[in-house]
Amino acid sequence: MKISISKLATMILAVLAVIAIGGWAFFSHGQVVKNSIMQPGEPFVKRTGFVEAATPPVDFESAAEAGVPSVVHIKTLTKFKQTAGRDMENDSPFGGFFGGDEMFKKFFGDGGSMTRPEQKASGSGVILSSDGYIVTNNHVVDGASEISVTTNNRKSYKGKVVGTDPNTDLALIKIDAKDLPVMNIGNSDDVHLGQWVLAIGYPLNLDVTVTQGIVSAKSRNIGINQQGSAPVEAFIQTDAAVNPGSSGGALVNTKGELVGINAAIASPTGSYAGYAYSIPSNLMKKVIGDIMKFGAVQRGYLGVSMAPDDMDDATRKQLGAPDNINGVWVAETDPQGAASQAGIKKGDIITKIDGQSIETGAQLSEQVATHKPGDQVAISFTRGGQEQTVTATLKEKLGTFAGQQDAAIKSLGATLETVGKAEAAKLNIAGGVKVKDIGDGVISDQTAMKPGFVITKVNDITVKSVEEFKAAVGKQGSNFQIQGQYPGNNQVYFYGINDFRG
């Protein structure tokens, strides 16, 4: 049989076209193509950057089998007592929906009382010990009068709260049981973007439910925790479906190891809409370990005020921060804090804690929160383009910063000045702070104080200047007293400040 040269050329081109198209299609999926007529094991084509063997399918079954028995269903009951009308007005969940206080008064009046109904809720938890210690979210058990825990084998127990940490939204509860299945805890620092994870919990009052997804972000701060005085948010973000009732449940890797405690969802509807957030297991181990050992969290503080990670140009200019920040820019330091005493200054850029790279404020908070007061941490930072490393000994108290003090004083709504020596002598006092003018703010809202009042004490702290007054207010909690007198009147007056959040 004779084939013309033109026909032969056409056939060769057709074969080459098929090979080329087939090769492109295979490689577009990142897989290695092997030709069946070639020797077994001999690659058809090799390309740089492509894996030569397909990755086997992820085994979710073994991870679920390992994790599910250690996740429990938590149900709570909160009993309400008879509440005065004014308190109901402030606490009512309907205030924001029906026009606030005035509308509330129209229905319930200014006085009287009303007994609110009991409230039932549910969440999840993870067994940490065979004798019944269980970790969950603080918001799952906060204020609960009764706690019921049901294990995966449908046995029910009465639970009690051992301790809580609102700052990390974690709580430790205990049931009277033995030989419980304990979940292995993984290293959340080893979690990486794109990694497969499973969320295990009891959403929407369903039986135990497992969903899968990937890690889509780490050390995510979403500003959702308003429970504590110094919240720590460094969530693992995942697209595994999590719904109400999943709170306190487990986020596990494909080995069935706990890498996070599910805590929140980002949703405009209150139900799952794409992203869920989990507290890293390393942070959980530190917090719950402290509660087990000491009854409360032993948290160390670095004493720095951090610039926002997403500064706009105006904020950057106001703070004097550089355009390119590869780390966390220090906006302020507590003079008595660990960072300041180690030599850290405003304008330094913190890049590492104990060798762990730091790029955001959330990462910095997470790393510091895993230590207790007295722990020494290595801080790497850049100053003037030069990298340095110092050792800081963490403190047991949250730092007091000049910027925070100024904001607190401003919220009082008063113009202040230090009393001069001559005026102090006339008043027969060692010194004080005069209230020159009172505008809108806490003082006008909560007290009958008049301009001209001279402040001499904040609680038991004597103040002789505006700076001493700022420092004294900074040391107070949400409630304190301001003591002083009016010129020409020797009577001592006391004004109470309540629920102060300056």
FENWOLIN-V840771 format. One record per residue. RES is the residue in one small letter. NEAR is the number of other ideal C-beta (glycine too) atoms within 8 Angstrom. Layout:
BEGIN
RES;NEAR + RES;NEAR
END
This chain:
BEGIN
m;2 + k;3 + i;6 + s;6 + i;5 + s;6 + k;8 + l;9 + a;8 + t;8 + m;9 + i;8 + l;8 + a;8 + v;8 + l;8 + a;8 + v;8 + i;8 + a;8 + i;8 + g;9 + g;11 + w;8 + a;8 + f;10 + f;12 + s;6 + h;6 + g;6 + q;8 + v;11 + v;10 + k;8 + n;6 + s;4 + i;3 + m;7 + q;4 + p;3 + g;3 + e;7 + p;7 + f;9 + v;7 + k;6 + r;6 + t;4 + g;3 + f;10 + v;7 + e;6 + a;5 + a;6 + t;4 + p;4 + p;3 + v;6 + d;7 + f;11 + e;6 + s;9 + a;14 + a;12 + e;8 + a;12 + g;16 + v;11 + p;9 + s;13 + v;17 + v;13 + h;10 + i;19 + k;11 + t;15 + l;11 + t;11 + k;7 + f;9 + k;5 + q;5 + t;12 + a;8 + g;13 + r;8 + d;8 + m;14 + e;12 + n;7 + d;7 + s;8 + p;6 + f;7 + g;11 + g;6 + f;5 + f;8 + g;5 + g;8 + d;7 + e;7 + m;9 + f;15 + k;10 + k;6 + f;6 + f;10 + g;7 + d;5 + g;6 + g;7 + s;8 + m;9 + t;8 + r;6 + p;5 + e;7 + q;7 + k;8 + a;9 + s;10 + g;17 + s;19 + g;16 + v;16 + i;16 + l;10 + s;8 + s;9 + d;7 + g;13 + y;12 + i;16 + v;13 + t;16 + n;13 + n;13 + h;8 + v;15 + v;17 + d;10 + g;5 + a;11 + s;7 + e;8 + i;13 + s;12 + v;16 + t;10 + t;13 + n;10 + n;5 + r;6 + k;7 + s;7 + y;12 + k;9 + g;13 + k;8 + v;11 + v;10 + g;10 + t;11 + d;13 + p;11 + n;13 + t;16 + d;13 + l;15 + a;14 + l;14 + i;16 + k;10 + i;11 + d;6 + a;10 + k;6 + d;4 + l;12 + p;8 + v;9 + m;16 + n;9 + i;8 + g;13 + n;8 + s;12 + d;7 + d;6 + v;15 + h;6 + l;8 + g;5 + q;9 + w;10 + v;18 + l;17 + a;19 + i;15 + g;17 + y;16 + p;11 + l;6 + n;6 + l;8 + d;4 + v;11 + t;10 + v;11 + t;9 + q;9 + g;12 + i;11 + v;13 + s;9 + a;8 + k;9 + s;10 + r;12 + n;11 + i;9 + g;5 + i;7 + n;12 + q;4 + q;10 + g;10 + s;5 + a;8 + p;11 + v;11 + e;12 + a;14 + f;15 + i;17 + q;11 + t;16 + d;9 + a;13 + a;9 + v;14 + n;10 + p;8 + g;13 + s;16 + s;15 + g;16 + g;17 + a;17 + l;16 + v;16 + n;13 + t;11 + k;9 + g;13 + e;10 + l;14 + v;15 + g;16 + i;17 + n;17 + a;11 + a;10 + i;11 + a;9 + s;9 + p;3 + t;5 + g;4 + s;8 + y;9 + a;9 + g;6 + y;10 + a;17 + y;15 + s;14 + i;13 + p;15 + s;14 + n;10 + l;15 + m;14 + k;9 + k;12 + v;13 + i;12 + g;8 + d;13 + i;15 + m;8 + k;6 + f;7 + g;6 + a;7 + v;11 + q;9 + r;11 + g;15 + y;15 + l;15 + g;12 + v;14 + s;10 + m;10 + a;13 + p;7 + d;9 + d;4 + m;10 + d;6 + d;6 + a;6 + t;11 + r;11 + k;7 + q;6 + l;10 + g;5 + a;11 + p;6 + d;4 + n;4 + i;10 + n;7 + g;11 + v;16 + w;13 + v;18 + a;11 + e;10 + t;15 + d;12 + p;5 + q;9 + g;14 + a;13 + a;14 + s;13 + q;9 + a;11 + g;6 + i;14 + k;9 + k;7 + g;9 + d;11 + i;13 + i;15 + t;12 + k;12 + i;13 + d;7 + g;6 + q;9 + s;6 + i;13 + e;7 + t;10 + g;11 + a;12 + q;14 + l;14 + s;11 + e;13 + q;13 + v;13 + a;14 + t;8 + h;10 + k;10 + p;10 + g;7 + d;9 + q;7 + v;13 + a;11 + i;15 + s;11 + f;15 + t;12 + r;10 + g;4 + g;4 + q;6 + e;7 + q;8 + t;9 + v;10 + t;9 + a;13 + t;10 + l;16 + k;13 + e;9 + k;5 + l;6 + g;14 + t;10 + f;10 + a;6 + g;9 + q;10 + q;13 + d;9 + a;9 + a;13 + i;12 + k;9 + s;11 + l;12 + g;12 + a;12 + t;8 + l;12 + e;8 + t;10 + v;13 + g;6 + k;6 + a;6 + e;10 + a;12 + a;7 + k;7 + l;11 + n;5 + i;10 + a;6 + g;11 + g;14 + v;15 + k;13 + v;16 + k;9 + d;7 + i;12 + g;8 + d;5 + g;12 + v;11 + i;14 + s;11 + d;7 + q;9 + t;9 + a;4 + m;11 + k;8 + p;7 + g;9 + f;12 + v;15 + i;15 + t;11 + k;12 + v;13 + n;8 + d;3 + i;9 + t;7 + v;14 + k;10 + s;9 + v;9 + e;6 + e;12 + f;14 + k;12 + a;10 + a;12 + v;14 + g;10 + k;7 + q;11 + g;5 + s;7 + n;9 + f;11 + q;10 + i;13 + q;10 + g;12 + q;13 + y;11 + p;9 + g;3 + n;6 + n;5 + q;6 + v;7 + y;9 + f;7 + y;11 + g;10 + i;13 + n;7 + d;5 + f;13 + r;5 + g;10
END
